Amino acid sequence: MAEEGLARLLAIMARLRDPEHGCDWDVAQRWETIAPYTIEEAYEVADAIERGDVDDVRDELGDLLLQVVFQSRIAEENGHFTFDDVACSIADKMERRHPHIFGESATRPDWEAMKAAERPDGGALDGVALGLPALQRAEKLQRRAARVGFDWPDASGPRAKIDEELAEVDAAPPDTLAEEVGDLLFSVVNWARHRGVDGEQALRSANAKFERRFAAMERIAGTGFAALTLDQKEALWGQVKQAGA
């Protein structure tokens, strides 16, 4: 059944990309123009999972799969590779990185060490995707650096670094302020990593909490919310926070 669904999707994409009888928009697309949609669809999958909406998870996974099919079709038309090549490539990689399951190894391998061994000619930070969200990329860079011994021994080091960077933000002239704020954010991610907290997920949760509480304030105040004084808005914030919003 899964094979039938995938074959149908591949056939649909081939039809959409047909130079003579396809969809003008689909035919005009290239890897570069589709890439932003691929990123967007991945985030929509994550959002559906966070909301616990099973139907949306199914639909958003379909949208994400379409992106893989679309990109693969463009590659096939340009003589690079096919969707089957993509599937075989990841299958080979999964078997290679699980020798304790598919091979003869008796111990679970170190995934990060295996990935590093697959790029022996590169530096420790090579291959960290530029398209990742900044917080997530910061954490991956830090983890890569830690693998080669460039890391604080415990959380006290990055915690002290936060105070140092905050002082530099306070003292920064306008032309270096953005750079110093960036250093501060990088230090916060590093401290969170040492505490076992995913910075990207933590900020997503904080954003969701702020949206939830702000919406509750607006519901209480009605159309007059914008006209309230800051003190009145702060009081409303305390009210919805106390209510557990």
N, C-alpha and C positions, 0 to 999 in steps of 0.2 A: 504493500500500500504506500509506504514511504517513497519507494522507487517511482511509483506512478505519479505521485504528487510532484516530485522533483523533476521528472521528465516533462511533465506538463508545464512547469514553470520555465524550464530551459527553452521549451518550444515557444512559449509566449514571448520570452525575451528575444529570441531569434526573429520572430515575426515583427515585433516592435522595432527592431533594428534593421529591418529589410530596407535597403536604399530606395526601392521603388514603391513598395506597398506598406511601409512601416509608418510609425508616428514621427512627425517632423522633429518634435522635441527630443524623443529618445535617440533618433539617428544623429542628432547634432551633438550629443554628449560625448565627453572624453573623460579619462581618468580624473583629470584635474577638476573638472566641473562637477563630478559626482562625489568626490571625496568629502566635501562639507556635509552632504546628505548622509553619508555613511557614518560620520561622527555623530550627527544629530540623532540618527536612528538608534545608535548604541546607547545614547543617553535616555532615549525614550523607553528602551527596554529596562534600563536601571530604574527609571521613574515608576514604571508599571509594577516592577517587583517591590519597590519600597511601599507602594500603595496597596500591595496585596491583591491586585485586581487580576485574577487568573485569565479572564477573557482578553484583557488588554495585553498581558504578557504574551499570550499566544499571537495576537495580531501584530504586536511590535516585533516579536521574533521573526515573523513572516516578512515584515518590512526590512529588517536587518538582513535576512537571507536574500531578499531581492537585491540588495546592494552587492552582495558577493557574486550573485549570478550576473548582475549588470556589469560589474568590473571585469569578471571573467570573460564575458561575451566580447567586450571591447578588446581584451587581450587576444582572444582567439582570432578576431577579425584582422588584427595586426600581426598575426603569426607568432605570438609570444608563447602562450600556453592556453589550455582549456580549463573548464570547470573541473573536469575529472583530474587534471594535473594538480589543481589546488587541493582537491579532496585527498588524493594519493600522497601529496607532500605532507599534509598535516597528519595523516595516518602513519606515515613512516616516522615522522618526528615523535608522535606519541608513543609508538612502540620502542623507539630508540631511547627515549627518556624514561621509560618504565622497564628496565631490564629485569627488575625483580618480579614483574608480572608476565612479560612476554619473552624474557630470556632466562638465563641460568643463574643470575645474581641472586644471592640470598639476602642481601641488605637493600634497604631503600636508598636510592641515590640522592645526592645533593643537587637539586634542580638548578640552582643558581650556578654552581660549579660546572655542571654539564653545559649550560648555556654559554658560560665563559669559554669553555674549551672549544666550542663550535666557532668561535671567532678569535683564534690564537694570535692573529696578526694585529688585532686592534687594541686600543687602550681600554681601561676598566670602564670608562663612561661611554664607550661607543655603542650605538644602537638604541639609546634611550630616545623614544620617539618625540620629535618636536611638537607633534600634534596633541600630546597629552595635556590635560589641564595643568596649570602651573604648579599647584600644590602637589598633585600626584607625581608630576615629573621631578619636583624637588626631592620628594621622598625616594623615588627610584634612584636618582643621582646619589643621594646620601647612602643608600643601601649598597650601591655599586662601590663607592669609595670605602665603605666599611669592610667590604670583602677583601680589600688589599691593605687593611690595617689603618686607614685614615678615618678615625672615629674616636669619639669620647669613650672612656671606659664605662661611664655610667651617666645617669640623667643630670647629675649636678653640673657637668660641664656645659651642656647646651642651655641649661637654666640660667647659669651665670652669663652666658653669651647673650641671652635675651636682654638682660639689664644693660649690658655693654652696648648693644645695638640700639636700644631705646634711648640711651643717653646721646648716642651719635645722631639719632633722628632729631632729638630736641635741639641739638647744636648745629644742625645742618643748614647751610644757606640754601636759598630757593633752587639753585641750579643743580644741587646734589641731593635734594630731599627725596625724590622718587627712588634714587639708587639706595639711599639709606633705609627707606621703608621696605624696599625689596629685601635687603639684608636682614631686617627684623623679621619679616615673614618667613624667610628661609630658616632662621634660627628657631622660630616657633614650631615649624614643621619638624625640625631636627629633634627638638625637645619632646614633641608629641610622639615621634617615632620611638624614642628611648622609653617612653612611658607605655608603649604598646597601643597607641591611638593612631588610627588612620586619619591624617589631617584632612584629606579630601572628603571623606565620609562625615567627619565631625563638622566641617563647615556646611556641608549639604544639610545636615540635621539642624544646625543653627539657623540656616536660611529658612527651613521649613517652619521652625518654631517661631521665628520672627514674623513670617507671613501669617501664621495661624493667630498669633496674638494681635497683630495689627488689624486683621480682618475682624476680630472680636471687638476691638475698640471702635471700629467704624460702625459695626452693628449697633452698639450701645448708643453712640453719639448721633447716629443717623446722618442726615445731610449737613448738619452743622459742625461736623468734625473739624474741617479745615479752619473754622473761625475760632475754635477754642484756643485759649492761651497755652503756652508750653507747660505751665504748672498743671493745668486741667488735663492735658494729654498725659502727663506723667502720672497723675492720679488714676486715670483710666488704665494706663499700663499696669500700675500696681494692682488694680482691681482684677483685671483679666489674668494676671500672673497668679494672684492669690487663688483665683477660681480654678487654676490648673490648666488654663488654655495653652 
